[in-house]
């Protein structure tokens, strides 16, 4: 979709409709900061019937383990990234996951790479679904809103973790990722671990173990472009042997219990490390309590990298 939107933008300028492109550039200039200021969601877009079919295709399920007080703001740490983060989008960017019924009074904002908001027209589409920029400024804007009831959903592992998205993989890129902890402390937002069982089962990737020439190339490209390029494949429309359509594997997104966070305008390294360790333990506990329900063998456990 992003490539098509960029193509339309180019066609406007090389065709007879350059003035429409020029008007959009002016709009883009005036609206540049919106993805970092809560975005511009549209309930009409979030209720498109196609999202119901999207949910039912896998299918996607949202599971609550604890009530969340809407008078607080929350930071959801979503794991794992997978290839396309289908569980996060289906549960937090559409109105067909039952989120409102499970968590009344709360509004989720899914943070993605700022790169995507530079794509003409595509940025309007993704903001309509409730997507916002994955920047400190954007997260702070959501989590510092008065009155509570706001959720920043951050895919902690990011692009690096998508390169580990092989079926059966339980490796999470999280040991060095502490920015979300610092943001939670600064904003006084409660932390909530979220694990999406089945996220890594949707696609197969070309083997890219760490140290291989492919993994090294992907890592270099990630540093240059800001996002990773996993070489994935799955099924086709009328056959199941090869294609780019994800496999029909169930996704169960389990939302854990909140970790109370006391606000600190200038958190120390010790405070950040202590809360980070608490978060890791809660995430592991959440996984261990639910893995048996969703087909994970008892001897398997999370690997933090």
C-alpha positions in Angstrom: 0.0 0.0 0.0 2.8 2.4 0.8 4.5 1.9 -2.6 1.1 2.4 -4.4 0.5 5.7 -2.4 4.0 6.9 -3.3 3.3 6.0 -6.9 0.1 8.0 -7.0 2.0 11.0 -5.6 4.6 10.8 -8.3 1.9 10.4 -11.0 0.3 13.6 -9.8 3.5 15.6 -10.5 4.4 14.0 -13.9 0.8 14.1 -15.1 -1.6 17.0 -15.5 -2.5 17.1 -11.8 0.7 18.6 -10.4 -1.3 21.3 -8.6 -3.0 18.6 -6.5 0.5 17.3 -5.6 1.6 20.8 -4.7 -1.5 21.3 -2.5 -0.7 18.0 -0.7 2.9 19.1 -0.1 1.6 22.2 1.6 -0.7 20.1 3.7 2.1 17.7 4.5 4.3 20.6 5.7 1.6 22.0 8.0 0.7 18.5 9.3 4.2 17.1 9.7 4.1 16.8 13.5 0.7 15.2 13.8 2.1 11.6 14.0 4.0 12.7 17.1 0.9 14.4 18.6 -1.5 11.6 19.0 -2.2 11.1 15.3 -5.7 11.4 13.7 -7.7 8.3 14.2 -10.9 7.6 12.3 -13.5 5.2 13.8 -14.9 4.8 10.3 -11.6 3.3 9.1 -11.1 1.2 12.2 -14.6 -0.3 11.6 -14.0 -1.3 8.0 -15.5 -4.7 7.4 -12.2 -5.9 5.9 -10.7 -5.9 9.4 -13.3 -8.4 10.6 -12.2 -10.7 7.9 -8.6 -10.0 8.8 -9.3 -11.0 12.4 -11.1 -14.1 11.4 -8.5 -15.2 8.8 -5.9 -16.3 11.4 -8.0 -15.9 13.7 -6.8 -13.3 16.2 -7.9 -13.4 19.9 -7.3 -10.8 22.6 -7.1 -12.2 26.2 -7.3 -10.1 29.3 -5.7 -11.4 32.6 -6.3 -8.3 34.8 -8.6 -5.2 34.9 -6.9 -1.9 34.0 -8.0 1.2 35.8 -8.9 3.9 33.1 -7.8 6.7 35.4 -4.2 5.7 34.7 -2.1 5.8 31.5 -0.3 2.6 30.4 2.6 1.5 28.3 2.0 -1.9 26.7 5.2 -3.8 25.8 4.3 -6.0 22.9 6.2 -9.2 22.1 7.3 -10.7 19.8 7.6 -8.5 16.7 7.1 -11.3 14.2 7.3 -10.3 10.5 4.3 -8.0 10.2 3.1 -7.5 13.8 -0.3 -8.8 12.8 -1.5 -9.4 16.4 -0.8 -5.8 17.4 -2.5 -4.3 14.4 -5.6 -6.6 14.6 -6.1 -6.0 18.4 -5.2 -2.3 18.8 -5.9 -0.7 15.4 -9.3 -2.2 14.6 -12.6 -2.3 16.4 -13.1 -6.1 15.9 -10.9 -7.5 18.7 -13.2 -6.8 21.6 -10.7 -4.3 23.0 -13.4 -1.8 24.1 -15.4 -4.5 25.8 -12.4 -5.9 27.6 -10.8 -2.6 28.6 -13.5 0.0 28.8 -12.4 3.7 29.0 -9.0 3.0 27.4 -7.6 4.1 24.0 -4.7 2.3 22.4 -2.0 4.0 20.2 0.3 1.6 18.3 3.7 3.1 17.7 5.6 2.3 14.5 8.8 3.6 12.8 8.7 7.3 11.9 9.8 6.3 8.4 6.3 5.3 7.4 4.8 8.7 8.1 7.0 10.2 5.4 5.1 8.3 2.7 2.6 10.6 1.0 -1.1 9.6 1.5 0.0 6.3 3.2 0.5 8.4 6.4 -3.1 9.5 6.4 -4.2 5.9 6.1 -2.2 4.5 8.9 -3.0 7.4 11.3 -6.7 6.7 10.7 -6.2 3.3 12.2 -4.6 4.7 15.3 -0.9 4.4 14.5 1.5 7.0 15.7 5.2 7.6 15.5 7.6 5.5 17.6 9.5 8.4 19.1 10.1 9.6 22.6 8.1 12.8 21.8 5.2 10.8 20.5 5.2 8.4 23.5 5.4 11.2 26.0 2.5 13.0 24.3 0.2 10.0 24.7 1.3 9.0 28.2 1.2 12.5 29.6 -2.4 13.2 28.6 -4.4 14.2 31.6 -7.3 12.1 32.9 -5.7 8.8 32.1 -7.2 6.1 29.8 -4.4 6.2 27.2 -2.2 3.3 26.1 1.1 3.5 24.2 1.6 0.1 22.5 5.3 -0.4 21.7 6.7 -3.4 19.9 9.8 -3.6 22.1 12.0 -5.8 19.9 11.6 -3.6 16.8 13.1 -4.2 13.4 16.0 -6.2 14.9 13.6 -8.8 16.3 11.8 -9.3 13.0 15.0 -11.0 11.7 14.5 -13.7 14.4 10.8 -14.3 13.4 11.1 -17.9 12.5 8.4 -20.5 13.5 9.1 -21.7 17.0 11.5 -18.9 17.8 11.2 -17.5 21.4 14.2 -15.1 21.2 13.3 -11.5 22.2 15.6 -8.5 21.6 15.1 -6.7 24.9 18.1 -6.8 27.2 19.6 -3.5 25.8 16.2 -1.9 25.1 15.5 0.3 28.1 14.1 3.5 26.5 10.5 2.4 27.1 11.4 1.9 30.8 12.8 5.4 31.0 9.7 6.8 29.3 7.3 5.0 31.7 9.2 6.4 34.6 9.2 9.9 33.3 5.5 9.8 32.5 4.4 7.7 35.5 2.7 5.2 33.2 2.1 1.7 34.4 3.9 -1.0 32.5 2.0 -4.0 31.1 3.7 -6.9 29.4 1.9 -8.4 26.3 2.8 -11.6 24.7 1.3 -12.6 21.3 1.4 -16.4 20.9 1.5 -17.5 17.3 3.0 -14.3 16.0 6.2 -16.0 14.7 4.2 -18.8 13.0 2.7 -16.7 10.2 5.7 -16.8 7.9 8.8 -18.7 7.1 12.1 -16.9 6.7 15.2 -17.8 4.7 17.7 -19.1 7.2 19.7 -16.2 8.5 21.6 -17.3 11.7 23.7 -14.6 13.4 27.1 -14.4 11.8 25.8 -15.5 8.4 26.4 -13.3 5.3 22.7 -12.8 4.9 22.2 -11.7 8.6 25.2 -9.3 8.3 23.7 -7.8 5.1 20.3 -7.4 6.7 21.8 -5.8 9.8 23.8 -3.3 7.7 20.7 -2.4 5.6 18.7 -2.0 8.8 21.2 0.6 10.1 21.1 2.5 6.8 17.4 2.5 6.2 16.0 2.3 9.7 14.0 -0.9 9.1 14.7 -4.5 8.5 14.1 -6.6 5.4 13.4 -10.2 6.4 13.2 -12.6 3.5 9.9 -14.3 4.2 7.4 -16.4 2.4 4.3 -18.3 3.3 1.3 -19.5 1.1 -0.4 -18.4 -2.1 -4.1 -17.7 -2.7 -5.0 -21.1 -4.2 -2.0 -23.2 -3.0 -0.2 -23.6 0.2 3.4 -24.3 -0.9 4.7 -20.8 -1.6 3.5 -17.1 -1.6 3.4 -14.0 0.5 0.1 -14.5 2.2 0.5 -15.4 5.8 -0.4 -18.9 7.0 -3.7 -19.3 8.8 -2.3 -19.8 12.3 -4.2 -18.6 15.4 -2.8 -15.6 17.3 -3.6 -15.3 21.0 -2.5 -11.9 22.4 -2.4 -12.1 26.1 -2.4 -8.8 28.1 -0.6 -9.2 31.5 -1.1 -7.5 34.8 0.1 -3.9 35.3 3.3 -3.0 37.0 2.8 0.1 39.1 5.3 2.8 38.2 6.1 5.8 40.3 6.8 8.9 38.3 10.3 10.3 38.3 11.1 13.3 36.2 14.8 12.4 36.1 15.1 8.6 36.7 18.5 7.2 37.7 20.3 4.4 35.9 19.6 2.2 39.0 15.8 3.0 38.9 15.7 2.1 35.2 17.7 -1.1 35.7 15.5 -2.2 38.6 12.2 -1.6 36.7 13.7 -3.3 33.6 14.4 -6.4 35.6 10.9 -6.4 37.2 9.4 -6.1 33.7 11.5 -9.0 32.4 10.4 -11.2 35.3 6.7 -10.3 34.8 7.0 -11.0 31.0 8.5 -14.4 31.7 5.9 -15.2 34.3 3.1 -14.2 31.8 4.6 -16.5 29.2 5.1 -19.4 31.5 1.5 -19.2 32.8 0.0 -19.3 29.4 2.4 -21.2 27.1 0.7 -24.6 27.7 -2.7 -23.3 26.5 -1.2 -22.3 23.1 0.9 -25.2 22.1 4.3 -24.3 23.6 6.0 -27.3 25.1 6.7 -27.1 28.8 10.5 -27.3 28.4 10.5 -24.2 26.1 11.1 -20.8 27.6 11.8 -17.2 26.5 15.4 -16.3 25.6 16.3 -12.6 26.3 18.9 -11.2 24.0 
